[in-house]
Amino acid sequence: MSLSPAAQAALFKDAQLQSLLDAGRYEDLERASKARLKLKPDDVQALAGAALGSSDAYDVARLDAAAKLAQTCRERGPQEAICYYAAAEVMGHQVQMINPLKAVAMVGRLKDALHKALELDPTLYAARSKLVQLYLFTPQMLGGSAAKAKALEAEIRASQPEQARLLRSLVAAAAEKWPEAERELMAVRAGSDGALLADVREATSQLGRHWMREQQFDKARSLFEQLQRDQPSQAMASYCLARLALDQGQNQAAVQHLERAKSLAGAQQLPIDHRLGEAWLALDDKAAAKAAFSRAASDKHIRPNYAKDARKSLAELG
C-alpha cells in the first residue's frame, strides 16, 4: 500500500477542520466548529463540522443534536455537498440504535443524502465510498445492488484512479473474491487523502479477518504489519495485531498491542477495552478483566453490540 499522492477532494475547505477529522479528533472538531458558529451562526462549514464532531458517539441526545445541526446546514447551504454528507454520517450512527422497521426508512434517507452529496460534488470520495458500501452490504430487497456499486467505481476510474482501486477492492471482498480484493488493496497509493486512508484501514482489517478465519495467520500478520508501517500514527494496525494475537492464544502480546493502540489516533472508535477484557480474562486476571469490561460497557463511542457484550461478560464474572 504505497503512500504516493492520490487525487482527492477535501471534505472541508478549512484545513484545520479537515486535519481534525482526518486524525479522528471528533471532540476537538466539534469544539472548533462551535467556536466558529459563535462568530458566524450561518457558517455551513462549521455547521457540518459540529454535526460530524457530535456524530462519533452512539448517544441518542448527541445524535439528535447532530441531526439538527446537519439539517440547519442543509437549510443554510442547500448546494453544499458537505451538509448532505454530514447528515448521512449522523444517520449512519442513528440507524444502528433504532428498531429494524424504522431503520429501513432511515437507510433510504441516508442513501438519498449521499446521492445528493455526490450530485453536488462528484469528486467527494468520502460520500462515494459510503454509498458503495451501502449498496454492497444492504440486502437486495432493501435496495442493495452490486451493479450500482460497480457503476459508482467506474465513474471515477479515470479521474480518481486510486480511490477507484480501493472501491474495486471493496466490491471484490463483498463477492468473496479475496485474492482480487487483496491485489487491488495492496496497490492503492493513498497519499494524504484522509477518507482514502481510512478506507485502507478498514479494508485491511476486513481482509485480515478473512485470512484469520481461514487460519492463514501469516497472511493476516503481513497485512497488519504493512498497515502499521504505512500508517504508524493510527491505532487500527495495533488493534488488528491484538485480535490476531488473541486468536492465536498469545494473550500477553494482545495486551501489549492494545495498550499501544490506546495512545494512537482513532483509538476512541475501536472496542479496545472490550478486547482488553477478553485478553485479561484469558490470562486469568479477573480484576483487570472486570475493569476493562466496565469501561467498555459504558463506552458510547463503540458500536452498541460491543457494549452489550461487555455488560454480558461483567454479569458472568459476577
Disulfide bonds with the S-S distance in Angstrom:
Cys73-Cys83 2.02
